Each structure stands twice: as C-alpha cells, then as structure tokens.
Amino acid sequence: MKRLSLVYRNQTEGKSLRINIPEPIDNIDSAELEQDAQSLIDNGLVPAGYVFMEKIKRKK
C-alpha cells in the first residue's frame, strides 16, 4: 500500500503535523501539490501558524 504524507511544522512551537493520504496517484506534480498543501492552510484545515515543509512517499 502506498501512502503520501504531507508534513507541516509550527515554526514558533516546533511542533509538527502530518496528514497521510492513502493510495496517492503515481504522477504527482510537485508544484500543484505545494499549492494544494497551502490551500489546506488557507482554508483553515491546518491550524494557524503551521507551514508546509515536505512530502514523504512511502510504500508498505
């Protein structure tokens, strides 16, 4: 099973937040992914103070 993790970090508190997406598509456009990750912040789905840091792809 494949999984994509979006990692956000709170720069003032040093805490991190991870959103896991099971079975992501194979050809993910990095620029679009970064825009979508930012949209989660802009729409309040990720708490204020967090910034998108990285994506991690894993296979289980």
C-alpha positions in Angstrom: 0.0 0.0 0.0 1.3 3.4 -1.0 1.0 6.5 1.3 1.8 10.1 0.8 2.4 12.2 3.9 2.2 16.0 4.0 4.3 17.4 6.8 3.6 20.8 8.3 5.6 22.5 11.1 4.7 25.2 13.6 7.7 27.5 13.5 7.1 29.1 16.8 6.3 26.0 18.9 8.4 23.5 16.9 5.5 21.0 16.7 4.8 19.1 13.5 1.6 17.9 11.9 1.3 15.1 9.4 -1.6 14.4 7.0 -1.5 10.9 5.5 -3.1 10.2 2.1 -3.6 6.5 1.3 -3.0 5.3 -2.3 -2.0 8.6 -3.9 -1.8 8.8 -7.7 1.6 8.0 -9.2 2.4 11.1 -11.1 2.0 13.9 -8.6 3.1 17.4 -9.9 5.2 18.9 -7.1 4.2 22.5 -7.8 0.5 21.6 -7.7 1.0 19.5 -4.5 2.6 22.5 -2.8 -0.3 24.8 -3.9 -2.8 22.2 -2.6 -0.9 21.9 0.7 -1.0 25.7 1.1 -4.8 25.6 0.3 -5.3 23.4 3.4 -3.7 26.2 5.5 -5.6 29.0 3.7 -8.9 27.2 4.3 -8.3 26.5 8.0 -7.9 22.8 7.7 -4.4 23.0 9.0 -4.1 25.2 12.2 -2.8 28.7 12.0 1.0 29.0 12.5 1.9 25.9 10.5 3.8 25.9 7.2 4.1 23.2 4.7 7.6 21.6 5.0 7.8 18.4 2.9 6.1 15.5 1.3 7.1 11.9 2.0 6.1 9.0 -0.2 6.1 5.5 1.3 5.3 2.0 0.3 4.2 -0.6 2.8 
